[in-house]
């Protein structure tokens, strides 16, 4: 996909919803790749013993999944020059898996810098799991 251009980007433009499955197998793979072996992400009994409802996804996995959706919209991962969020709720992943849903809205476009600011919303089960999630995308 070609990088997003100024001409095809306007305030109020939206993308998504994009649904991303979350599986326990995927969390194990993410733990192995990231080095975050915290048992709350893999061991149901342990997660429940510390007061969680079930295994939860890594916050950075959730952020990365959201960022991947922005990358697709931008047309090139190198075009996402800033990405930040706050982790507001865990993504609970029962044995049969879960889904996160990602949408975005262009908040502003700066013609001088050729950058768009995008507000990203990530939910699981209808509840927002990331707060103040914003991306800055360099446009062609």
KAPE-V804834 format. One record per backbone hydrogen bond with DSSP energy under -0.5 kcal/mol. NH is the residue of the N-H (numbers start at 1). CO is the residue of the C=O. Records with the same first field share a line. If there is no record, write none. Layout:
NH=CO + CO
This chain:
4=74
8=5
9=6
12=106
13=10
15=104
18=102
20=100
22=98
27=23
28=24
29=25
30=26
31=27
32=28
33=29
34=30
35=31
37=35
41=38
42=39
43=39
44=42
47=43
48=44
49=45
50=46 + 47
51=48
52=47
56=40
57=91
62=58
63=59
64=60
65=61
66=62
67=63
68=64
69=65
70=66
71=67
72=68
73=69
74=70
75=71
76=71
79=76
80=77
81=79 + 136
82=136
84=134
86=131
88=86 + 129
89=129
92=90
93=55
94=92
97=94
98=22
100=20
101=123
102=18
103=121
104=15
105=119
106=13
107=105 + 117
108=117
110=115
111=109
114=110
115=110
116=137
117=108
118=116 + 135
119=105
120=118 + 133
121=103
123=101
124=127
127=124
129=122
130=122
131=86
134=84 + 132
135=118
136=82
137=116
138=79
139=114
140=4
